Protein backbone atom coordinates (compact mmCIF):
# COMPACT_ATOMS: atom_id res chain seq x y z
CA UNK A 1 0.00 0.00 0.00
CA UNK A 2 1.29 3.48 -0.82
CA UNK A 3 0.19 7.07 -1.10
CA UNK A 4 -1.55 6.38 -4.42
CA UNK A 5 -3.82 3.84 -2.76
CA UNK A 6 -4.56 6.32 0.02
CA UNK A 7 -5.37 9.04 -2.52
CA UNK A 8 -7.73 6.72 -4.42
CA UNK A 9 -9.48 5.77 -1.19
CA UNK A 10 -9.72 9.44 -0.22
CA UNK A 11 -11.35 10.33 -3.54
CA UNK A 12 -13.82 7.47 -3.10
CA UNK A 13 -14.74 8.59 0.42
CA UNK A 14 -15.39 12.15 -0.77
CA UNK A 15 -18.77 10.92 -2.04
CA UNK A 16 -19.92 11.23 1.57
CA UNK A 17 -20.28 14.99 0.97
CA UNK A 18 -22.98 14.71 -1.74
CA UNK A 19 -24.51 11.78 0.17
CA UNK A 20 -24.90 13.94 3.27
CA UNK A 21 -26.37 16.74 1.15
CA UNK A 22 -28.96 14.38 -0.34
CA UNK A 23 -29.94 13.23 3.16
CA UNK A 24 -30.68 16.82 4.19
CA UNK A 25 -32.44 17.98 0.99
CA UNK A 26 -35.94 16.76 2.06
CA UNK A 27 -35.29 17.76 5.69
CA UNK A 28 -34.76 21.48 5.11
CA UNK A 29 -37.83 22.31 7.23
CA UNK A 30 -37.10 19.78 9.97
CA UNK A 31 -33.58 20.61 11.16
CA UNK A 32 -32.95 21.37 14.83
CA UNK A 33 -30.30 23.96 14.02
CA UNK A 34 -30.16 26.55 11.28
CA UNK A 35 -29.05 25.43 7.83
CA UNK A 36 -25.74 27.24 8.20
CA UNK A 37 -24.95 25.65 11.55
CA UNK A 38 -26.05 22.22 10.35
CA UNK A 39 -23.94 22.53 7.19
CA UNK A 40 -20.90 23.64 9.20
CA UNK A 41 -21.33 20.74 11.61
CA UNK A 42 -21.59 18.21 8.74
CA UNK A 43 -18.51 19.68 7.05
CA UNK A 44 -16.45 19.41 10.23
CA UNK A 45 -17.54 15.83 10.90
CA UNK A 46 -16.83 14.67 7.34
CA UNK A 47 -13.52 16.51 7.11
CA UNK A 48 -12.39 14.57 10.17
CA UNK A 49 -14.03 11.26 9.28
CA UNK A 50 -12.97 10.87 5.64
CA UNK A 51 -9.16 11.12 6.05
CA UNK A 52 -9.27 8.92 9.15
CA UNK A 53 -11.44 6.25 7.51
CA UNK A 54 -9.24 6.25 4.38
CA UNK A 55 -6.14 5.86 6.53
CA UNK A 56 -7.65 2.90 8.41
CA UNK A 57 -8.73 1.21 5.18
CA UNK A 58 -5.39 1.56 3.43
CA UNK A 59 -2.78 1.20 6.16
CA UNK A 60 -4.56 -1.25 8.45
CA UNK A 61 -6.17 -3.41 5.74
CA UNK A 62 -9.57 -3.47 7.40
CA UNK A 63 -12.33 -5.17 5.44
CA UNK A 64 -14.85 -2.97 3.68
CA UNK A 65 -17.76 -4.16 5.85
CA UNK A 66 -15.79 -3.75 9.08
CA UNK A 67 -15.17 -0.11 8.18
CA UNK A 68 -18.43 0.79 6.43
CA UNK A 69 -20.88 -0.43 9.05
CA UNK A 70 -19.50 1.66 11.97
CA UNK A 71 -19.29 4.74 9.72
CA UNK A 72 -22.90 4.29 8.61
CA UNK A 73 -24.11 3.70 12.17
CA UNK A 74 -22.37 6.78 13.56
CA UNK A 75 -23.45 8.86 10.56
CA UNK A 76 -27.09 7.89 11.04
CA UNK A 77 -27.08 8.69 14.75
CA UNK A 78 -25.62 12.13 14.11
CA UNK A 79 -28.05 12.64 11.23
CA UNK A 80 -31.14 11.62 13.18
CA UNK A 81 -30.38 13.74 16.23
CA UNK A 82 -29.87 16.80 14.03
CA UNK A 83 -33.52 16.55 12.89
CA UNK A 84 -36.99 17.00 14.37
CA UNK A 85 -38.59 14.00 12.69
CA UNK A 86 -39.62 10.49 13.65
CA UNK A 87 -36.93 7.84 13.33
CA UNK A 88 -38.96 6.08 10.61
CA UNK A 89 -38.61 9.14 8.37
CA UNK A 90 -34.91 9.68 8.98
CA UNK A 91 -34.27 5.96 8.44
CA UNK A 92 -36.20 6.03 5.18
CA UNK A 93 -34.24 8.98 3.77
CA UNK A 94 -30.94 7.53 5.03
CA UNK A 95 -31.58 4.12 3.43
CA UNK A 96 -32.76 5.83 0.24
CA UNK A 97 -29.39 7.57 0.05
CA UNK A 98 -27.51 4.34 0.80
CA UNK A 99 -29.35 2.54 -2.01
CA UNK A 100 -28.70 5.39 -4.45
CA UNK A 101 -24.99 5.44 -3.72
CA UNK A 102 -24.90 1.65 -3.81
CA UNK A 103 -26.00 1.91 -7.44
CA UNK A 104 -23.45 4.66 -8.12
CA UNK A 105 -20.66 2.54 -6.65
CA UNK A 106 -21.72 -0.49 -8.68
CA UNK A 107 -21.85 1.59 -11.86
CA UNK A 108 -18.33 2.86 -11.16
CA UNK A 109 -17.28 -0.69 -10.30
CA UNK A 110 -18.61 -1.97 -13.64
CA UNK A 111 -16.89 0.85 -15.56
CA UNK A 112 -13.62 0.02 -13.82
CA UNK A 113 -14.07 -3.61 -14.89
CA UNK A 114 -14.45 -2.49 -18.51
CA UNK A 115 -11.36 -0.26 -18.35
CA UNK A 116 -9.22 -2.77 -16.41
CA UNK A 117 -10.55 -6.29 -17.12
CA UNK A 118 -7.63 -8.01 -15.39
CA UNK A 119 -7.92 -6.02 -12.15
CA UNK A 120 -10.21 -6.44 -9.11
CA UNK A 121 -12.00 -4.43 -6.45
CA UNK A 122 -8.95 -4.34 -4.21
CA UNK A 123 -7.11 -2.41 -6.94
CA UNK A 124 -9.80 0.13 -7.77
CA UNK A 125 -8.39 2.61 -10.28
CA UNK A 126 -8.11 6.37 -9.89
CA UNK A 127 -10.13 6.87 -13.09
CA UNK A 128 -13.04 4.86 -11.69
CA UNK A 129 -12.79 6.69 -8.34
CA UNK A 130 -13.08 10.03 -10.13
CA UNK A 131 -16.03 8.75 -12.20
CA UNK A 132 -17.71 7.56 -9.00
CA UNK A 133 -17.19 10.97 -7.39
CA UNK A 134 -18.52 12.81 -10.46
CA UNK A 135 -21.61 10.58 -10.56
CA UNK A 136 -22.17 11.32 -6.87
CA UNK A 137 -22.09 15.10 -7.31
CA UNK A 138 -24.13 14.85 -10.52
CA UNK A 139 -26.82 12.87 -8.68
CA UNK A 140 -26.88 15.41 -5.85
CA UNK A 141 -27.30 18.25 -8.33
CA UNK A 142 -30.08 16.50 -10.22
CA UNK A 143 -31.96 15.49 -7.05
CA UNK A 144 -31.69 18.82 -5.24
CA UNK A 145 -34.95 20.32 -6.47
CA UNK A 146 -37.07 17.11 -6.54
CA UNK A 147 -36.03 16.04 -3.05
CA UNK A 148 -36.34 19.51 -1.61
CA UNK A 149 -39.80 20.11 -3.09
CA UNK A 150 -41.45 16.70 -3.27
CA UNK A 151 -39.46 14.90 -0.59
CA UNK A 152 -39.86 17.86 1.75
CA UNK A 153 -43.61 17.77 1.12
CA UNK A 154 -43.79 14.12 2.19
CA UNK A 155 -41.62 14.64 5.26
CA UNK A 156 -43.62 17.59 6.59
CA UNK A 157 -47.10 16.37 5.66
CA UNK A 158 -47.11 12.57 5.92
CA UNK A 159 -46.82 11.10 9.43
CA UNK A 160 -47.82 7.46 9.05
CA UNK A 161 -44.79 5.83 10.65
CA UNK A 162 -45.76 2.29 9.61
CA UNK A 163 -45.67 3.32 5.96
CA UNK A 164 -42.28 4.98 6.41
CA UNK A 165 -40.94 1.80 8.03
CA UNK A 166 -42.28 -0.12 5.03
CA UNK A 167 -40.13 2.03 2.73
CA UNK A 168 -37.13 1.22 4.95
CA UNK A 169 -37.84 -2.48 4.38
CA UNK A 170 -38.04 -2.01 0.59
CA UNK A 171 -34.85 0.05 0.54
CA UNK A 172 -33.12 -2.62 2.65
CA UNK A 173 -33.95 -5.23 0.02
CA UNK A 174 -32.60 -2.99 -2.74
CA UNK A 175 -29.47 -2.31 -0.69
CA UNK A 176 -28.96 -6.06 -0.28
CA UNK A 177 -29.23 -6.43 -4.07
CA UNK A 178 -26.55 -3.78 -4.49
CA UNK A 179 -24.26 -5.59 -2.09
CA UNK A 180 -24.75 -8.84 -4.00
CA UNK A 181 -23.84 -7.09 -7.26
CA UNK A 182 -20.47 -5.84 -5.99
CA UNK A 183 -17.74 -7.07 -8.38
CA UNK A 184 -14.74 -8.47 -6.56
CA UNK A 185 -13.01 -10.00 -9.59
CA UNK A 186 -13.48 -8.21 -12.89
CA UNK A 187 -12.56 -11.13 -15.09
CA UNK A 188 -15.90 -12.79 -14.28
CA UNK A 189 -17.66 -10.12 -16.36
CA UNK A 190 -15.82 -11.27 -19.47
CA UNK A 191 -17.00 -14.86 -19.23
CA UNK A 192 -19.78 -15.78 -21.69
CA UNK A 193 -22.61 -13.18 -21.43
CA UNK A 194 -22.02 -12.12 -17.82
CA UNK A 195 -21.18 -8.53 -18.86
CA UNK A 196 -24.55 -8.15 -20.65
CA UNK A 197 -26.48 -9.81 -17.81
CA UNK A 198 -24.74 -7.71 -15.15
CA UNK A 199 -25.52 -4.34 -16.73
CA UNK A 200 -29.05 -5.33 -17.76
CA UNK A 201 -30.04 -6.53 -14.29
CA UNK A 202 -28.30 -3.60 -12.57
CA UNK A 203 -30.09 -1.03 -14.75
CA UNK A 204 -33.45 -2.81 -14.34
CA UNK A 205 -33.13 -2.82 -10.55
CA UNK A 206 -32.16 0.87 -10.66
CA UNK A 207 -35.26 1.64 -12.74
CA UNK A 208 -37.33 -0.38 -10.23
CA UNK A 209 -35.83 1.73 -7.43
CA UNK A 210 -36.72 5.00 -9.16
CA UNK A 211 -40.20 3.71 -10.05
CA UNK A 212 -40.89 2.76 -6.44
CA UNK A 213 -39.88 6.26 -5.25
CA UNK A 214 -42.10 7.96 -7.83
CA UNK A 215 -45.07 5.67 -7.13
CA UNK A 216 -44.65 6.15 -3.39
CA UNK A 217 -44.80 9.92 -3.81
CA UNK A 218 -47.96 9.88 -5.93
CA UNK A 219 -49.73 7.35 -3.69
CA UNK A 220 -48.95 9.33 -0.53
CA UNK A 221 -49.85 12.61 -2.21
CA UNK A 222 -53.20 11.08 -3.16
CA UNK A 223 -53.76 9.98 0.44
CA UNK A 224 -52.94 13.48 1.71
CA UNK A 225 -55.17 15.10 -0.89
CA UNK A 226 -58.03 12.79 0.12
CA UNK A 227 -57.48 13.66 3.79
CA UNK A 228 -57.44 17.37 2.97
CA UNK A 229 -60.60 16.99 0.89
CA UNK A 230 -62.34 15.27 3.79
CA UNK A 231 -61.24 18.07 6.11
CA UNK A 232 -62.57 20.66 3.68
CA UNK A 233 -65.82 18.71 3.49
CA UNK A 234 -66.05 18.81 7.26
CA UNK A 235 -65.66 22.59 7.15
CA UNK A 236 -68.37 22.79 4.50
CA UNK A 237 -70.63 20.53 6.56
CA UNK A 238 -70.10 22.73 9.63
CA UNK A 239 -70.84 25.84 7.58
CA UNK A 240 -73.93 24.12 6.16
CA UNK A 241 -75.22 23.38 9.67
CA UNK A 242 -74.49 26.96 10.71
CA UNK A 243 -76.28 28.30 7.64
CA UNK A 244 -79.37 26.20 8.35
CA UNK A 245 -79.50 27.38 11.96
CA UNK A 246 -79.02 30.98 10.89
CA UNK A 247 -81.69 30.65 8.21
CA UNK A 248 -84.12 29.13 10.73
CA UNK A 249 -83.46 32.03 13.08
CA UNK A 250 -84.13 34.54 10.29
CA UNK A 251 -87.37 32.77 9.30
CA UNK A 252 -88.58 32.64 12.90
CA UNK A 253 -87.69 36.28 13.37
CA UNK A 254 -89.60 37.23 10.20
CA UNK A 255 -92.72 35.43 11.45
CA UNK A 256 -92.40 37.13 14.82
CA UNK A 257 -92.16 40.55 13.18
CA UNK A 258 -95.21 39.72 11.03
CA UNK A 259 -97.31 38.85 14.10
CA UNK A 260 -95.96 41.68 16.20
CA UNK A 261 -98.70 44.16 15.13
CA UNK A 262 -101.44 41.84 16.37
CA UNK A 263 -99.49 41.29 19.58
CA UNK A 264 -99.27 45.04 20.21
CA UNK A 265 -103.00 45.42 19.66
CA UNK A 266 -103.75 42.64 22.12
CA UNK A 267 -101.48 44.28 24.70
CA UNK A 268 -103.21 47.65 24.18
CA UNK A 269 -106.64 46.10 24.82
CA UNK A 270 -105.44 44.36 27.98
CA UNK A 271 -103.76 47.56 29.21
CA UNK A 272 -106.93 49.64 28.68
CA UNK A 273 -109.01 47.06 30.52
CA UNK A 274 -106.48 47.11 33.38
CA UNK A 275 -106.24 43.33 33.46
CA UNK A 276 -102.65 43.21 34.69
CA UNK A 277 -102.62 39.51 35.58
CA UNK A 278 -103.67 38.46 32.09
CA UNK A 279 -101.27 41.04 30.63
CA UNK A 280 -98.38 39.63 32.64
CA UNK A 281 -99.29 36.06 31.73
CA UNK A 282 -99.56 36.99 28.04
CA UNK A 283 -96.11 38.65 28.09
CA UNK A 284 -94.57 35.59 29.74
CA UNK A 285 -96.16 33.39 27.08
CA UNK A 286 -95.04 35.70 24.29
CA UNK A 287 -91.44 35.81 25.59
CA UNK A 288 -91.31 32.03 25.29
CA UNK A 289 -92.14 32.22 21.60
CA UNK A 290 -89.25 34.58 20.79
CA UNK A 291 -86.74 32.91 18.43
CA UNK A 292 -83.32 32.05 19.87
CA UNK A 293 -80.10 32.32 17.88
CA UNK A 294 -77.90 29.30 18.59
CA UNK A 295 -75.02 30.65 16.49
CA UNK A 296 -72.23 32.18 18.55
CA UNK A 297 -69.54 34.53 17.29
CA UNK A 298 -66.41 32.90 18.71
CA UNK A 299 -64.16 34.72 16.23
CA UNK A 300 -64.26 36.67 12.98
CA UNK A 301 -62.91 33.77 10.89
CA UNK A 302 -66.04 32.34 9.28
CA UNK A 303 -64.66 28.85 8.62
CA UNK A 304 -63.23 28.47 12.12
CA UNK A 305 -66.37 29.92 13.66
CA UNK A 306 -68.42 27.28 11.83
CA UNK A 307 -66.22 24.48 13.21
CA UNK A 308 -66.46 25.86 16.74
CA UNK A 309 -70.24 26.19 16.51
CA UNK A 310 -70.50 22.68 15.05
CA UNK A 311 -68.73 21.09 18.01
CA UNK A 312 -70.33 23.46 20.51
CA UNK A 313 -73.81 22.33 19.45
CA UNK A 314 -72.73 18.67 19.41
CA UNK A 315 -71.24 19.07 22.91
CA UNK A 316 -74.44 20.67 24.18
CA UNK A 317 -76.48 17.72 22.88
CA UNK A 318 -74.06 15.26 24.57
CA UNK A 319 -73.91 17.00 27.93
CA UNK A 320 -70.34 18.25 27.48
CA UNK A 321 -69.47 21.60 29.04
CA UNK A 322 -67.38 23.71 26.68
CA UNK A 323 -65.30 26.80 27.35
CA UNK A 324 -64.00 28.36 24.11
CA UNK A 325 -61.81 31.46 24.09
CA UNK A 326 -60.45 32.54 20.72
CA UNK A 327 -58.44 35.64 19.85
CA UNK A 328 -57.13 35.71 16.29
CA UNK A 329 -54.89 38.34 14.64
CA UNK A 330 -56.12 40.44 11.77
CA UNK A 331 -53.21 39.33 9.58
CA UNK A 332 -53.31 35.65 10.50
CA UNK A 333 -51.28 33.84 7.79
CA UNK A 334 -52.54 30.35 8.68
CA UNK A 335 -54.71 28.86 5.95
CA UNK A 336 -58.33 28.31 6.91
CA UNK A 337 -58.11 24.60 6.11
CA UNK A 338 -55.03 24.20 8.35
CA UNK A 339 -56.52 26.21 11.20
CA UNK A 340 -59.78 24.28 10.99
CA UNK A 341 -57.93 20.97 10.67
CA UNK A 342 -55.98 21.59 13.88
CA UNK A 343 -59.07 22.77 15.76
CA UNK A 344 -61.32 20.06 14.37
CA UNK A 345 -58.89 17.26 15.23
CA UNK A 346 -58.38 18.60 18.75
CA UNK A 347 -62.12 18.90 19.40
CA UNK A 348 -62.95 15.55 17.82
CA UNK A 349 -60.35 13.77 19.94
CA UNK A 350 -61.66 15.58 23.04
CA UNK A 351 -65.28 14.89 22.10
CA UNK A 352 -64.67 11.15 21.68
CA UNK A 353 -62.78 11.00 24.98
CA UNK A 354 -65.60 12.76 26.84
CA UNK A 355 -68.19 10.32 25.54
CA UNK A 356 -66.37 7.51 27.39
CA UNK A 357 -67.02 8.97 30.86
CA UNK A 358 -70.18 9.95 32.83
CA UNK A 359 -71.96 13.09 31.59
CA UNK A 360 -71.39 15.03 34.81
CA UNK A 361 -67.59 14.78 34.31
CA UNK A 362 -67.48 15.87 30.68
CA UNK A 363 -65.79 19.14 29.76
CA UNK A 364 -63.60 20.69 27.06
CA UNK A 365 -61.61 23.91 27.36
CA UNK A 366 -60.08 25.41 24.21
CA UNK A 367 -57.91 28.52 24.10
CA UNK A 368 -56.44 30.17 21.02
CA UNK A 369 -54.36 33.32 21.38
CA UNK A 370 -51.22 35.14 20.27
CA UNK A 371 -48.20 35.25 22.56
CA UNK A 372 -44.86 37.03 22.26
CA UNK A 373 -46.30 38.86 19.24
CA UNK A 374 -45.00 36.17 16.88
CA UNK A 375 -46.57 32.85 17.90
CA UNK A 376 -50.09 31.49 17.82
CA UNK A 377 -50.83 29.14 20.71
CA UNK A 378 -53.66 26.65 20.61
CA UNK A 379 -54.17 24.74 23.84
CA UNK A 380 -56.91 22.42 25.01
CA UNK A 381 -57.70 20.31 28.04
CA UNK A 382 -60.51 17.79 28.24
CA UNK A 383 -61.71 15.12 30.58
CA UNK A 384 -61.03 11.51 29.61
CA UNK A 385 -60.88 8.01 31.08
CA UNK A 386 -57.62 7.06 32.77
CA UNK A 387 -56.82 4.45 30.12
CA UNK A 388 -57.33 6.93 27.28
CA UNK A 389 -54.22 7.23 25.08
CA UNK A 390 -55.41 9.83 22.60
CA UNK A 391 -56.85 9.09 19.20
CA UNK A 392 -54.15 8.70 16.57
CA UNK A 393 -56.61 8.73 13.73
CA UNK A 394 -59.93 10.35 13.18
CA UNK A 395 -62.87 9.97 10.88
CA UNK A 396 -62.13 13.07 8.83
CA UNK A 397 -58.37 13.06 8.53
CA UNK A 398 -55.25 11.70 10.10
CA UNK A 399 -55.88 12.82 13.67
CA UNK A 400 -53.21 14.03 16.03
CA UNK A 401 -50.54 13.16 13.44
CA UNK A 402 -52.14 15.74 11.17
CA UNK A 403 -51.82 18.36 13.92
CA UNK A 404 -48.12 17.59 14.31
CA UNK A 405 -47.57 17.75 10.57
CA UNK A 406 -49.33 21.10 10.15
CA UNK A 407 -47.56 22.59 13.16
CA UNK A 408 -44.16 21.65 11.78
CA UNK A 409 -45.04 23.08 8.37
CA UNK A 410 -45.53 26.45 10.12
CA UNK A 411 -42.26 26.19 12.02
CA UNK A 412 -43.97 25.11 15.24
CA UNK A 413 -44.67 21.98 17.22
CA UNK A 414 -47.48 20.02 18.87
CA UNK A 415 -47.41 18.12 22.15
CA UNK A 416 -49.94 15.74 23.66
CA UNK A 417 -49.95 14.37 27.19
CA UNK A 418 -52.32 12.80 29.68
CA UNK A 419 -52.41 13.28 33.44
CA UNK A 420 -54.87 11.01 35.18
CA UNK A 421 -58.33 11.99 33.90
CA UNK A 422 -57.22 14.96 31.79
CA UNK A 423 -55.80 15.07 28.28
CA UNK A 424 -53.71 18.10 27.30
CA UNK A 425 -52.99 19.39 23.80
CA UNK A 426 -50.54 22.23 23.15
CA UNK A 427 -49.87 23.57 19.66
CA UNK A 428 -47.64 26.50 18.74
CA UNK A 429 -47.31 28.01 15.26
CA UNK A 430 -44.33 30.31 14.72
CA UNK A 431 -45.50 32.29 11.73
CA UNK A 432 -45.37 36.04 12.27
CA UNK A 433 -42.66 38.64 11.94
CA UNK A 434 -43.04 41.93 13.74
CA UNK A 435 -45.84 43.16 15.95
CA UNK A 436 -49.41 42.15 15.19
CA UNK A 437 -52.80 43.41 16.30
CA UNK A 438 -55.32 40.89 17.64
CA UNK A 439 -59.05 40.99 17.47
CA UNK A 440 -61.73 38.85 19.07
MOFENVEN-V348164 format. One record per helix or strand. SS is the DSSP state (@ for helix, = for strand). FROM is the first residue (numbers start at 1). LEN is the number of residues. If there is no record, write none. Layout:
<<SS	FROM	LEN> <SS	FROM	LEN>>
This chain:
<<@	3	11> <@	15	11> <=	31	1> <@	35	25> <@	64	17> <=	83	1> <@	87	29> <=	120	1> <@	121	3> <@	126	32> <@	161	20> <=	185	1> <@	186	5> <@	194	80> <@	276	13> <@	302	16> <=	321	6> <=	328	2> <@	336	19> <@	359	3> <=	363	9> <=	375	9> <=	394	1> <=	397	1> <@	399	11> <=	413	7> <=	422	9> <=	438	2>>
